[in-house]
Amino acid sequence: MCCYNSERYIKETIDSVLGQTLQDFEFIIWNDGSTDSTKAIVESYHDPRIRLYSDVNRGEGMAAQLACRHVTAKYIARIDSDDVWLPEKLALQYDYMESHLQTVMISCPVIFIDENSKELGCSFPVTRLSYLNKSITTDNKFPHSGSIYRTEIYKKVGGYNNVRYCQDRLLFWKMSDYGDLALFPRPLIKYRLLASSVAHRIDSSPYKDIIWAFRDKIYKDKGTNETDLQLYNTIYDMVEKKDKEVFIYSPDAQNRLYYFLCKFMSETTAYQLMVGLKNALSFIKS
């Protein structure tokens, strides 16, 4: 976990990691130059699995690079400092990776929550491997906080690039040369929607089209063009200074249909039906 000024949510995040049913892990926390009480909150825990490192602020791409240099485990699992893991997240994904040796990374759908941890909706995955591997650069189906990937493959592709945004998708795109990318069929994390999030600021930014154009070129080159990476980070810095707004969640058509189905059947059945529909549509599109 990389964190920067995360005092509001980081305790909830840490508790969700330490509360996993799979207990055998090392928890590397990289404090990226926080100026609030983030470091003190982490230091208040006395769990021997936590390994805290602190540095000056370098941005998430570089922070992720530096944090992963300390990994000694077979797998790396990432979580953002305001998200929450469900208790069986690690165990279920670990078992999947152990039994699917051709898979280099698995992520999962999410339950959306607001700033007060109220559940707002959820995402519905397409689980067909052929579709997932083909669409990695065009649609973000792999939440960073939901991901587990093989350390060996991470090192083989050179790890994270020093980019300020979408470093996860660029990493997964590079990893796809060595095996399959997969999605677990049900949500295993709670993903927090905030007005201060990078994704929200970019979507409402006048630099949006330029950022996406550079991102697509970086994907095409798989992060090998250093000039593009520097320009991308420069434009991102302009977005970073944008004033924060109030985030208003509006359920999309998929969630409206899901909640409608929940009136007539169990939530589990309704969710499985939505996933089936998404997979059928992805087959038609491909």
N, C-alpha and C positions, 0 to 999 in steps of 0.2 A: 504494500500500500504506500503510495506517495501522497503526502498531505501538505497543504499550504493554507494557513489560517482557517483551520477546520474545526475550531473549538465547539461550534454549535452542534455538530452531528457526530463527531469522531467517536465519542463514547458508545453510542448506539451501534456504530459500525464495528468497533473492536469487540464489543460484547457478542455480536452476531458471529464473529469469527471464532472466538474462544468457546462459544457454545455449540460448535459443530459436533455431530455424532462421531465423526472421524477425528480423533484427537492427536494423531501422530503427525505433527507438522512443525515447521519453523515459521514464525511470523515476522517478516522483515518490514519494518516501518521506516520510511525515508521522509524525514522532516525537511521540506524544501525551503528553508529560511523563513519559517512562520514568525510573525511578530505578535501574535496573540498568545493564548494559553495552551495552544495545541501540544507543545512539547511537555508541559507540566502535566497535562491530562494523561499522556502516554506514560510518563514516568510514574504516575500514581498506581499503575498496574505492576504486580510483582510475579507475573507468570513467566517462568523460565524460557518459554517458547518465543517470547517477544524479544526482538533484537532491534533496538532503536539506533538510527544513524541521523545525524544532523549536518546540514551544509548551508551555504548561502543559497539564495533563490536562483535557480537556473532554468526553471520551466519544466513542464511535465516530461517532455521527451528525454532530456538529459537526466532528469531525476530518475526516470525509469531505467535508463541505461546503467546508472551508477548503482541503484538498488539491486538490480539483477546480477551484478558482479559478485554479490555475496551469497547467491543461491548455491546450495549444495545438494538439493533434493532432485529427484527424478522428474518431477513436474513443477511448473510454476502456475500459481493461481493468482489472478489480479483482482483487487477490489478498490474502487474509488472511496474516498474518505467520507462520503455522505450517503453511501448505499448500504444495503443490509442483505446478508445472506440468510436464507432459510436453513434450518438446522441440518438437513440431510444433503445440502448442496455438495460439499466436498466428497462425501462417501459415495453418492450416486455417480458423480462424474469420474471419480477415481476408478470405480468398478467398470465403468464404460471404457475408459482408456486402457485398462488392463486386459479387457476382452476384445478390443478392436485395435489391433496393433497397426493397422494401416491408417488410423486416425491420428493426425498430428495436433489437432486442437478441437476442443468442444466448448461451446458456449450454451446459452439457454434463453428462453423467453423471460419476460420480466413482468412483475406487478408494479404498476406506476404508483408512486406515493407523492404527496405534496410536502411542503416545508414542515408540517406538523405530523408527518408520518401517516396521514389518512390515505387509505387506498382509493385510487381514482379509476383504475382500469387495468388492462393487461395486454400483452402482445401475443399474437398467435403465429407459431412458427411454420415455415415450410421445412420439412425434414428430409426431403429427397436430396441425397448427396450430390447427384449430377447437377441439380439446379443450384444448390448452395455454392459449389465450387466454381460454377460459371458466373455467378452474380455478385461475387465478393466486392468488386470495384464499383458496382452500380447501385447497390442497396445495402445499407448497414443492418445486417441481420444478426450480428455477433456482438452483443453487449460486452464491453471490456470487463466489467465487474463480474460477468458470468463465465469468464473464460478460464480454461485450464489447458496448458500446452506442454509439450515435451521439451525439457531443458536442452537435450541434445540437439534438437532441431532449431530451437531458439538460437543457440550458439552457432550453428552451422550457417544460418542466414545472416549472421551479424547483429542480431538483436534489434532493439528499437532504434529508429533513426531520431536524430535530434530535431524533431519538428514539434511545433507547439499545439498541433491539433491533428487528429486522425492517425496518430502514430500506431494505434492498435490495428486499424484496418490495413495499414501499410505492412505491418509485421505479419498479419495473417495472410495477406496476399503473397508475400515472399515465402511463407511456410507452405503454402498450397502446392509449391513445386515438389514437395517431398511426401505428400500424402493427402488424406481427406480432411476437410473441415466439416464439423458436425454440429447439430443443435439437439440438445435434450428436448424431449417432446412436451415438457411442462415447465412452468416458471419455477426457478430455484432462487431468485433474488428479488429484492425490492429496489427499484430504480427511482431515485428522487428527481422530480421535475422542479427546476428552479429558474427564476428569471435571470439569475446571475450565471447560469450555465453557458459554456462556450457555444454549444449548438444553438441555443435560443438567441444569443447575441449575433451570431453569424447569419441566421435566417432572417433577422430584421435589420441587417446591415447593408449599406450601399455597396460594400465590397464583396457581397455574397457571390456574384457571378465570377468575379476575378479569382476568389478563393477556390471555388469549385473547379475552375479551369486549371489552376496550378495543381490542385489536388489530383485531377485526372492525369495530368502530365507526369506527376511524381509517381502515381501508380504504374503508369506505362513503363517508366524507367526503373521502377522498383527501388526508388530512393538513391539512385547512383549519381544523380546530377546535383552536386553541392550548391551550385548557383541557384537552382530552382528552390532548394530547401531554404536557403537564406532569404530569398525574396518572399517565399511563402510565410516564413516567420515574421518578416517585416510587416506584411499586410495583416497578419494575425494580431500583431501588437497594436495596430490601429483599431481593430475591433475590440481588443481587450480594454481600451480606454473609453469605450462607449458607456454612456450612463445606463444604470440598471433600471429595468422596468418591472411592473407587476406582472407576474405570470398567471394567465387564466387558462385552466385546462378545459378543453371542449372535447368530449368523447367522439372519436371518429366513427365511421359507419360500421366498422367491424365490432367495436365495443357496444354500439347501440343494438346491433343484432344479437350479440352475445347476451346482453342484459335482458333483451326481449325473450330469448330462448330459456333463460333461467326462470322465467315465470311458469314454464310448463314442464321443466325437467331439472334434474340436479345440476349444480354448477360443473361437476366433473364431466357429465354427459354433454352439456352444452359446450364446454371447452373442447372436448374431443371432436364434436361435430364441426366446430369452427376450424380446427386444425385440419380435419378431413377436407373441408371446402377449400382452404388455402392450398393444400397439396394438389387438389384436383385442378384448380385454376393455374397453378404453376406448371402442371403437365400440359395444359392446353396452350399456354403462352410459349412454352419451349418446343 
